[in-house]
Amino acid sequence: MEKLKILEQDIINALCLYVADKKQVSPQEVEIELMYDDDYGFSAESHVNGRSQILITANMIEALRLWLDVQLGIDPFGAGLELVLDDHEGIIAYARVKR
C-alpha cells in the first residue's frame, strides 16, 4: 500500500465538493474553515448562501472519500484515512491506498 499525503488545500477542496453536492450549489459558492480542538478533534465550518454548518470528523472523512473517487480515481473504500495536525502544514490527511 502506498501512503498518500493530502494537503490542507485539498481537504478544503474536498469539503467544498462534498458540501456543494449536499446543498446542490457549485463548489465555488462554498467557503470552508478547518478547525482542531484538543477536546473535540477535527471539524470544519462551511458557509453557503449566508448559512453556516459544522462538519464533524466523520463528514470530513466522507468528503475525502468522495474526493479520492472523483478527483483521483482511487477506490474510496479501499483507502484508510487519517487526519493529522501538523505544526508546519496545518491540517493534513494521509490515505493508505492500493495503486
C-alpha positions as CSV (number, residue, x, y, z in Angstrom):
1,M,0.0,0.0,0.0
2,E,1.1,3.5,-0.8
3,K,0.8,6.4,1.7
4,L,-0.6,9.5,0.0
5,K,-0.4,12.8,1.8
6,I,-3.4,15.1,1.3
7,L,-2.6,18.8,1.8
8,E,-4.8,21.2,3.7
9,Q,-6.0,22.9,0.5
10,D,-7.0,19.6,-0.9
11,I,-9.0,18.9,2.2
12,I,-10.7,22.2,1.8
13,N,-11.4,21.4,-1.8
14,A,-12.8,18.0,-0.9
15,L,-15.1,19.6,1.6
16,C,-16.3,22.2,-0.9
17,L,-17.2,19.4,-3.3
18,Y,-18.9,17.5,-0.6
19,V,-21.0,20.4,0.7
20,A,-21.8,21.6,-2.8
21,D,-23.1,18.1,-3.6
22,K,-25.3,18.1,-0.5
23,K,-26.6,21.6,-0.9
24,Q,-26.9,21.4,-4.7
25,V,-24.8,24.5,-5.3
26,S,-21.5,25.0,-7.1
27,P,-18.2,24.3,-5.2
28,Q,-17.3,28.0,-5.7
29,E,-20.2,29.0,-3.6
30,V,-18.9,27.1,-0.6
31,E,-16.5,28.6,2.0
32,I,-14.7,26.2,4.4
33,E,-12.8,26.8,7.6
34,L,-10.9,23.9,9.1
35,M,-10.6,23.6,12.9
36,Y,-9.0,21.5,15.5
37,D,-9.8,21.3,19.2
38,D,-7.9,19.3,21.8
39,D,-11.2,18.0,23.3
40,Y,-13.3,17.6,20.1
41,G,-10.7,16.8,17.5
42,F,-11.1,17.8,13.8
43,S,-14.0,19.7,12.4
44,A,-14.8,22.3,9.7
45,E,-17.3,25.1,9.3
46,S,-19.0,25.6,6.0
47,H,-20.7,28.7,4.7
48,V,-23.2,28.6,1.9
49,N,-25.7,31.3,1.0
50,G,-25.4,33.0,4.3
51,R,-25.8,29.9,6.4
52,S,-23.2,28.0,8.3
53,Q,-22.9,24.4,9.3
54,I,-20.4,22.5,11.4
55,L,-18.9,19.4,9.9
56,I,-17.6,16.7,12.2
57,T,-14.6,14.4,11.6
58,A,-16.9,11.7,10.0
59,N,-18.1,14.3,7.5
60,M,-14.5,15.2,6.7
61,I,-13.6,11.6,6.1
62,E,-16.7,11.1,3.9
63,A,-15.7,14.2,1.9
64,L,-12.2,12.9,1.4
65,R,-13.5,9.6,0.2
66,L,-15.6,11.4,-2.4
67,W,-12.6,13.5,-3.4
68,L,-10.4,10.4,-3.8
69,D,-13.0,8.8,-6.0
70,V,-13.9,11.8,-8.2
71,Q,-10.6,13.7,-8.4
72,L,-8.0,10.9,-8.3
73,G,-10.0,7.8,-9.4
74,I,-8.9,5.9,-6.3
75,D,-11.2,3.3,-4.6
76,P,-12.6,5.4,-1.7
77,F,-13.5,2.4,0.4
78,G,-10.1,0.7,0.0
79,A,-8.3,3.7,1.4
80,G,-7.5,4.1,5.1
81,L,-7.7,7.8,6.1
82,E,-6.1,9.6,9.0
83,L,-6.4,13.3,9.8
84,V,-3.3,14.9,11.3
85,L,-2.5,18.3,12.8
86,D,1.0,19.2,11.5
87,D,2.9,22.1,13.1
88,H,4.1,23.4,9.7
89,E,1.4,22.3,7.2
90,G,-1.7,22.7,9.2
91,I,-4.4,20.1,9.0
92,I,-3.4,17.3,6.5
93,A,-4.5,13.8,5.9
94,Y,-2.8,10.5,5.0
95,A,-4.5,7.9,2.8
96,R,-3.2,4.4,2.5
97,V,-4.2,3.4,-1.0
98,K,-3.6,0.5,-3.3
99,R,-2.1,1.5,-6.6
